Amino acid sequence: MAPKRRRTTESENKPVVQNCSSRITRARSSSVKLNNYNSPVVVFAHGAGAPSSSEWMIRWKNLLADALKAIEVLTFDYPYIAGRKPPPKAEKLVEFHTDVVKKTAAKYPKHPLILIGKSMGSRVSCMVAAETDIKASAVVCLGYPLKGTKGAIRDEPLMQLSIPTMFVQGTKDGLCPLASLEVVRKKMKALNTVYVVENGDHSFKIGKKNLEMAGITHEEVERLAVQAIATFVSQIIGAS
């Protein structure tokens, strides 16, 4: 059976337009030259339950570095990770995250800055991107946690965005019902698009039976998602 195509939709009515002792790691595409200013620099934030050293974060950091031909993909740990504490409210992480972003942007002033986050990290990334002194080209949300623990729709950071935004969401992600996301996307002032992973959960994992029915592997699912991100970023950089 031929692989099913992943569905994507895009808003068409918008024009394109601390304590630093925490773990910080970097990945760089092997094909990028240092003077290639079209290569983006990426700050990639982890989710609430797993640090930057988790298998998922390391795998996606390397996938993003290669697909985006990034000069660097920087990951870091929020301070609560080192203290083995539960994550605080997202708003309390903005200052630390912003400091990491500013230092990274200062290191590569001529390269487009892309903010990417997993789950909670994507929510904080959106808050950081909305800061007036952060000059990011785009933000990518991997499993945005739109639905709070009590069912509230947490769309405030998204309403503040003015830069192009991409969502990568699984159809079985209970933290972000696609119907609710579609309503929010229509209200956003920023250009936005969504890449849908059929039968994917909050981390885009697909059950074995569904993979077999689709005739695709988990590695291919992630590769297709990363390719979609690379296309989005390339279009944004090319239009700027």
C-alpha positions as CSV (number, residue, x, y, z in Angstrom):
1,M,0.0,0.0,0.0
2,A,1.3,3.4,-0.9
3,P,2.2,5.7,2.1
4,K,-0.6,8.1,3.0
5,R,0.2,11.8,2.5
6,R,0.4,14.0,5.5
7,R,-2.2,16.7,5.6
8,T,-1.2,20.3,5.9
9,T,-3.3,23.5,6.0
10,E,-2.3,27.1,6.0
11,S,-4.0,30.4,6.6
12,E,-4.3,32.2,3.3
13,N,-5.5,35.6,4.6
14,K,-2.2,36.7,6.1
15,P,0.8,38.0,4.2
16,V,4.3,36.6,4.8
17,V,5.7,38.9,6.6
18,Q,20.3,34.1,34.4
19,N,22.0,31.3,35.2
20,C,23.8,29.9,32.3
21,S,25.3,27.0,34.2
22,S,22.4,24.9,32.9
23,R,23.2,22.3,30.2
24,I,23.6,23.8,26.7
25,T,24.4,21.6,23.8
26,R,24.9,22.4,20.1
27,A,24.5,20.6,16.8
28,R,25.6,21.9,13.4
29,S,24.8,20.7,9.9
30,S,28.0,19.2,8.4
31,S,27.1,20.8,5.0
32,V,27.0,24.4,6.2
33,K,29.9,26.9,5.8
34,L,30.4,29.5,8.4
35,N,29.9,32.4,6.0
36,N,26.6,31.1,4.6
37,Y,24.3,33.7,6.0
38,N,21.2,32.0,4.6
39,S,21.8,29.3,7.2
40,P,19.6,29.8,10.2
41,V,20.6,29.5,13.8
42,V,18.0,27.6,15.9
43,V,17.3,27.8,19.6
44,F,15.4,24.5,20.5
45,A,13.6,24.3,23.9
46,H,12.6,21.1,25.6
47,G,9.3,20.1,27.0
48,A,8.2,20.0,30.7
49,G,9.0,16.3,31.4
50,A,12.3,15.6,29.6
51,P,15.6,17.6,29.5
52,S,17.6,18.5,26.4
53,S,19.6,15.3,26.9
54,S,16.6,13.0,26.3
55,E,16.7,10.7,23.3
56,W,13.8,12.5,21.6
57,M,15.5,15.9,21.9
58,I,18.9,14.7,20.7
59,R,17.3,12.9,17.7
60,W,15.3,15.9,16.7
61,K,18.1,18.3,17.3
62,N,20.2,16.4,14.8
63,L,17.3,16.0,12.3
64,L,16.7,19.8,12.4
65,A,20.4,20.6,12.0
66,D,20.6,18.6,8.8
67,A,17.2,19.5,7.3
68,L,17.5,23.2,8.0
69,K,21.2,23.3,7.1
70,A,21.5,25.2,10.3
71,I,24.7,27.0,11.3
72,E,23.8,25.8,14.8
73,V,20.9,24.2,16.7
74,L,21.3,25.0,20.4
75,T,19.5,23.2,23.1
76,F,19.5,24.0,26.8
77,D,17.9,23.0,30.1
78,Y,15.6,25.2,32.0
79,P,17.0,25.8,35.6
80,Y,14.3,23.6,37.3
81,I,15.8,20.5,35.5
82,A,19.1,20.7,37.5
83,G,17.2,21.0,40.8
84,R,15.0,18.0,39.8
85,K,11.9,20.1,40.5
86,P,8.5,20.1,38.8
87,P,8.3,22.8,36.0
88,P,7.1,26.2,37.1
89,K,4.5,28.2,35.2
90,A,5.7,28.9,31.7
91,E,5.8,32.6,32.3
92,K,8.5,32.1,34.9
93,L,10.8,30.6,32.3
94,V,10.6,33.4,29.8
95,E,13.5,35.5,31.3
96,F,16.0,32.6,31.2
97,H,14.9,31.5,27.8
98,T,15.2,35.1,26.5
99,D,18.7,35.3,27.8
100,V,19.7,32.2,25.9
101,V,18.1,33.5,22.7
102,K,19.8,36.9,23.0
103,K,23.3,35.3,23.5
104,T,22.8,33.0,20.6
105,A,21.6,35.8,18.3
106,A,24.6,37.9,19.3
107,K,26.9,35.0,18.4
108,Y,25.4,34.8,14.9
109,P,24.1,38.3,14.2
110,K,23.9,37.8,10.4
111,H,22.0,34.6,10.5
112,P,18.1,34.2,10.6
113,L,17.0,33.3,14.1
114,I,14.5,30.4,14.4
115,L,12.8,29.5,17.7
116,I,11.6,25.9,18.0
117,G,10.1,24.3,21.1
118,K,8.7,20.9,22.2
119,S,5.4,21.1,24.1
120,M,5.9,23.5,27.0
121,G,9.1,24.7,25.3
122,S,7.0,25.8,22.3
123,R,4.7,27.8,24.5
124,V,7.6,29.6,26.1
125,S,9.2,30.1,22.7
126,C,6.1,31.9,21.6
127,M,6.3,34.1,24.7
128,V,9.9,34.9,23.9
129,A,9.2,35.5,20.2
130,A,6.6,38.2,21.2
131,E,9.2,40.2,23.1
132,T,9.9,43.5,21.4
133,D,13.7,43.1,21.5
134,I,13.8,39.6,20.1
135,K,14.2,39.6,16.3
136,A,13.3,36.1,15.4
137,S,12.3,35.2,11.8
138,A,9.9,32.4,12.7
139,V,8.8,30.1,15.5
140,V,8.0,26.4,15.2
141,C,5.8,24.6,17.8
142,L,6.2,20.8,18.1
143,G,3.2,19.6,19.9
144,Y,1.9,22.9,21.2
145,P,0.0,22.4,24.6
146,L,-3.0,24.4,23.7
147,K,-5.3,22.7,26.2
148,G,-4.5,23.2,29.9
149,T,-4.9,20.7,32.7
150,K,-8.4,22.0,33.5
151,G,-9.4,22.2,29.9
152,A,-8.8,25.9,29.4
153,I,-7.5,27.0,25.9
154,R,-4.1,28.6,26.4
155,D,-3.9,30.8,23.3
156,E,-2.7,34.1,24.8
157,P,1.0,33.7,23.6
158,L,-0.2,32.9,20.1
159,M,-2.3,36.0,19.9
160,Q,0.7,38.1,20.7
161,L,2.8,36.7,17.8
162,S,3.6,38.8,14.7
163,I,6.1,36.5,13.1
164,P,5.4,33.4,10.9
165,T,4.5,30.4,13.0
166,M,4.3,26.7,12.3
167,F,2.6,24.0,14.3
168,V,3.4,20.3,14.0
169,Q,0.6,18.3,15.6
170,G,-0.5,14.7,15.9
171,T,-4.2,13.9,15.4
172,K,-4.2,12.0,18.6
173,D,-2.6,14.7,20.7
174,G,-5.0,15.3,23.6
175,L,-3.2,18.5,24.6
176,C,-4.1,20.1,21.2
177,P,-7.3,19.1,19.6
178,L,-7.0,20.1,15.9
179,A,-10.5,21.7,15.8
180,S,-9.6,24.0,18.7
181,L,-6.2,24.8,17.1
182,E,-8.0,25.7,13.8
183,V,-10.2,28.2,15.7
184,V,-7.2,29.8,17.3
185,R,-5.2,29.9,14.1
186,K,-7.9,31.9,12.4
187,K,-7.7,34.5,15.2
188,M,-3.9,34.9,15.1
189,K,-2.5,38.0,13.4
190,A,0.7,36.2,12.4
191,L,1.0,34.1,9.3
192,N,0.6,30.5,10.5
193,T,0.5,27.0,9.1
194,V,0.1,23.5,10.6
195,Y,1.6,20.1,9.6
196,V,-0.6,17.2,10.7
197,V,0.9,13.8,11.7
198,E,-1.9,11.3,11.1
199,N,-2.5,9.2,14.2
200,G,0.4,10.8,16.0
201,D,0.4,11.5,19.7
202,H,1.9,14.4,21.6
203,S,5.4,13.4,20.5
204,F,4.2,12.2,17.0
205,K,4.5,8.6,17.9
206,I,2.2,6.3,15.9
207,G,1.0,2.9,16.9
208,K,2.4,-0.1,15.2
209,K,-0.9,-1.1,13.6
210,N,-1.4,2.4,12.1
211,L,2.2,2.5,10.8
212,E,1.6,-0.9,9.1
213,M,-1.7,0.2,7.6
214,A,0.0,3.4,6.2
215,G,3.0,1.5,4.9
216,I,5.4,3.8,6.7
217,T,8.0,3.7,9.5
218,H,8.4,5.9,12.5
219,E,11.7,7.2,11.1
220,E,9.9,8.2,7.9
221,V,7.1,10.0,9.8
222,E,9.7,12.1,11.6
223,R,11.7,12.7,8.4
224,L,8.6,14.0,6.6
225,A,7.7,16.3,9.5
226,V,11.2,17.7,9.6
227,Q,11.2,18.2,5.8
228,A,8.0,20.2,6.1
229,I,9.6,22.4,8.8
230,A,12.6,22.9,6.5
231,T,10.4,24.0,3.6
232,F,8.5,26.4,5.9
233,V,11.8,28.0,7.2
234,S,13.3,28.2,3.7
235,Q,10.2,30.0,2.5
236,I,10.3,32.5,5.4
237,I,14.0,33.1,5.0
238,G,13.7,33.5,1.3
239,A,10.9,36.1,1.7
240,S,12.8,38.2,4.2
